[in-house]
Amino acid sequence: MTDDPELTAFSRRLNEVCDDMEVPPKGKARQTNLGKLFGVTQNATRKWLEAEGYCSIAMGKRIAAWGGVSFDWLMTGDGIKRPGGDNPLLLRYHQADPATRTLIDLALAQPDDPIPPGLSPSLRTLVDMARTAIRNDLEPHGRS
């Protein structure tokens, strides 16, 4: 571990994101799990998590998107952690892969309008399913 306060703070924020994302804690394969998630070695993640080094800017962007946090907050501590707050739907959106986020964007663009023409039948079905799932998530429980 280092005496560099900025590196220590980065490590703390990264560990916080890992806690939020339910990555197993330190001593329970956190380094290994994080390495597998991002295709890097356990040694690389150890450096990040133990305040021995920073990840690259590109990796920081990937980690921030995965954790649904602001890149600036993750890397520097500036700004707010989650620009959209802790809304569970927003967190799930940020955790989704890019194709799923695009599908959600399509579904939310005009949720009551007809599905845009020109989409393949399978994509039309997925947009319709996403709209239904979003409506179900937004409806208060207990309503039919």
One Martini backbone bead per residue (centre of mass of N, CA, C, O) as a GRO file, in nm:
protein
  144
    1MET     BB    1   0.101   0.033   0.014
    2THR     BB    2   0.043   0.375   0.009
    3ASP     BB    3   0.090   0.737   0.074
    4ASP     BB    4  -0.102   0.816  -0.148
    5PRO     BB    5  -0.399   0.975  -0.123
    6GLU     BB    6  -0.516   0.942  -0.414
    7LEU     BB    7  -0.472   0.636  -0.443
    8THR     BB    8  -0.632   0.557  -0.191
    9ALA     BB    9  -0.901   0.682  -0.287
   10PHE     BB   10  -0.936   0.515  -0.540
   11SER     BB   11  -0.943   0.242  -0.399
   12ARG     BB   12  -1.191   0.302  -0.227
   13ARG     BB   13  -1.387   0.352  -0.465
   14LEU     BB   14  -1.353   0.079  -0.603
   15ASN     BB   15  -1.446  -0.090  -0.361
   16GLU     BB   16  -1.725   0.039  -0.347
   17VAL     BB   17  -1.821  -0.059  -0.622
   18CYS     BB   18  -1.784  -0.358  -0.560
   19ASP     BB   19  -1.989  -0.363  -0.334
   20ASP     BB   20  -2.232  -0.264  -0.501
   21MET     BB   21  -2.177  -0.522  -0.715
   22GLU     BB   22  -2.112  -0.784  -0.546
   23VAL     BB   23  -1.822  -0.831  -0.499
   24PRO     BB   24  -1.625  -1.003  -0.350
   25PRO     BB   25  -1.439  -0.975  -0.093
   26LYS     BB   26  -1.176  -0.950   0.067
   27GLY     BB   27  -1.055  -1.287   0.067
   28LYS     BB   28  -1.294  -1.371  -0.176
   29ALA     BB   29  -1.186  -1.298  -0.481
   30ARG     BB   30  -1.187  -1.004  -0.591
   31GLN     BB   31  -0.950  -0.986  -0.789
   32THR     BB   32  -1.035  -1.221  -0.972
   33ASN     BB   33  -1.319  -1.124  -1.048
   34LEU     BB   34  -1.237  -0.851  -1.170
   35GLY     BB   35  -1.046  -0.964  -1.383
   36LYS     BB   36  -1.263  -1.128  -1.536
   37LEU     BB   37  -1.457  -0.894  -1.607
   38PHE     BB   38  -1.190  -0.724  -1.760
   39GLY     BB   39  -0.944  -0.894  -1.873
   40VAL     BB   40  -0.740  -0.922  -1.626
   41THR     BB   41  -0.523  -0.946  -1.394
   42GLN     BB   42  -0.486  -0.996  -1.064
   43ASN     BB   43  -0.248  -0.799  -1.035
   44ALA     BB   44  -0.388  -0.549  -1.142
   45THR     BB   45  -0.621  -0.542  -0.932
   46ARG     BB   46  -0.445  -0.528  -0.684
   47LYS     BB   47  -0.329  -0.246  -0.739
   48TRP     BB   48  -0.601  -0.096  -0.731
   49LEU     BB   49  -0.715  -0.211  -0.447
   50GLU     BB   50  -0.410  -0.142  -0.294
   51ALA     BB   51  -0.277   0.133  -0.384
   52GLU     BB   52  -0.048   0.080  -0.645
   53GLY     BB   53  -0.255   0.175  -0.879
   54TYR     BB   54  -0.378   0.260  -1.185
   55CYS     BB   55  -0.588   0.265  -1.419
   56SER     BB   56  -0.684   0.316  -1.708
   57ILE     BB   57  -0.889   0.514  -1.875
   58ALA     BB   58  -1.043   0.296  -2.028
   59MET     BB   59  -1.098   0.123  -1.773
   60GLY     BB   60  -1.243   0.340  -1.610
   61LYS     BB   61  -1.482   0.359  -1.803
   62ARG     BB   62  -1.574   0.067  -1.774
   63ILE     BB   63  -1.615   0.066  -1.468
   64ALA     BB   64  -1.815   0.300  -1.451
   65ALA     BB   65  -2.033   0.174  -1.630
   66TRP     BB   66  -2.072  -0.086  -1.465
   67GLY     BB   67  -2.128   0.086  -1.182
   68GLY     BB   68  -2.284   0.362  -1.236
   69VAL     BB   69  -2.054   0.581  -1.250
   70SER     BB   70  -1.853   0.836  -1.239
   71PHE     BB   71  -1.555   0.887  -1.375
   72ASP     BB   72  -1.457   1.126  -1.203
   73TRP     BB   73  -1.514   0.998  -0.933
   74LEU     BB   74  -1.342   0.745  -0.957
   75MET     BB   75  -1.058   0.888  -1.036
   76THR     BB   76  -1.089   1.176  -0.836
   77GLY     BB   77  -1.369   1.255  -0.663
   78ASP     BB   78  -1.529   1.418  -0.849
   79GLY     BB   79  -1.828   1.481  -0.784
   80ILE     BB   80  -2.070   1.252  -0.838
   81LYS     BB   81  -2.130   0.928  -0.830
   82ARG     BB   82  -2.452   0.946  -0.918
   83PRO     BB   83  -2.622   1.134  -1.133
   84GLY     BB   84  -2.906   0.949  -1.093
   85GLY     BB   85  -2.853   0.810  -0.849
   86ASP     BB   86  -3.020   0.516  -0.679
   87ASN     BB   87  -3.178   0.408  -0.906
   88PRO     BB   88  -3.245   0.087  -0.997
   89LEU     BB   89  -3.298   0.128  -1.300
   90LEU     BB   90  -3.042   0.291  -1.362
   91LEU     BB   91  -2.842   0.081  -1.268
   92ARG     BB   92  -2.927  -0.140  -1.469
   93TYR     BB   93  -2.863   0.020  -1.719
   94HIS     BB   94  -2.551   0.064  -1.659
   95GLN     BB   95  -2.501  -0.260  -1.647
   96ALA     BB   96  -2.553  -0.286  -1.926
   97ASP     BB   97  -2.508  -0.352  -2.227
   98PRO     BB   98  -2.504  -0.174  -2.516
   99ALA     BB   99  -2.739  -0.322  -2.658
  100THR     BB  100  -2.942  -0.295  -2.425
  101ARG     BB  101  -2.939   0.013  -2.406
  102THR     BB  102  -3.045   0.059  -2.691
  103LEU     BB  103  -3.311  -0.087  -2.648
  104ILE     BB  104  -3.410   0.094  -2.420
  105ASP     BB  105  -3.401   0.358  -2.575
  106LEU     BB  106  -3.615   0.272  -2.779
  107ALA     BB  107  -3.841   0.204  -2.573
  108LEU     BB  108  -3.836   0.508  -2.438
  109ALA     BB  109  -3.869   0.728  -2.646
  110GLN     BB  110  -4.181   0.608  -2.735
  111PRO     BB  111  -4.370   0.395  -2.563
  112ASP     BB  112  -4.663   0.460  -2.728
  113ASP     BB  113  -4.544   0.418  -2.986
  114PRO     BB  114  -4.466   0.288  -3.250
  115ILE     BB  115  -4.257   0.092  -3.383
  116PRO     BB  116  -4.006   0.137  -3.566
  117PRO     BB  117  -3.934   0.125  -3.873
  118GLY     BB  118  -3.696  -0.127  -3.992
  119LEU     BB  119  -3.713  -0.344  -3.797
  120SER     BB  120  -3.666  -0.630  -3.703
  121PRO     BB  121  -3.860  -0.871  -3.575
  122SER     BB  122  -3.677  -0.930  -3.328
  123LEU     BB  123  -3.642  -0.632  -3.238
  124ARG     BB  124  -3.940  -0.568  -3.204
  125THR     BB  125  -3.982  -0.775  -2.980
  126LEU     BB  126  -3.772  -0.658  -2.780
  127VAL     BB  127  -3.896  -0.379  -2.749
  128ASP     BB  128  -4.168  -0.478  -2.645
  129MET     BB  129  -4.051  -0.627  -2.398
  130ALA     BB  130  -3.914  -0.380  -2.271
  131ARG     BB  131  -4.168  -0.212  -2.233
  132THR     BB  132  -4.310  -0.410  -2.048
  133ALA     BB  133  -4.092  -0.424  -1.827
  134ILE     BB  134  -4.091  -0.123  -1.761
  135ARG     BB  135  -4.386  -0.097  -1.681
  136ASN     BB  136  -4.371  -0.309  -1.451
  137ASP     BB  137  -4.150  -0.154  -1.284
  138LEU     BB  138  -4.327   0.122  -1.255
  139GLU     BB  139  -4.538  -0.024  -1.118
  140PRO     BB  140  -4.705  -0.071  -0.858
  141HIS     BB  141  -4.738  -0.285  -0.628
  142GLY     BB  142  -5.057  -0.462  -0.662
  143ARG     BB  143  -5.116  -0.407  -0.944
  144SER     BB  144  -5.321  -0.493  -1.253
   0.00000   0.00000   0.00000
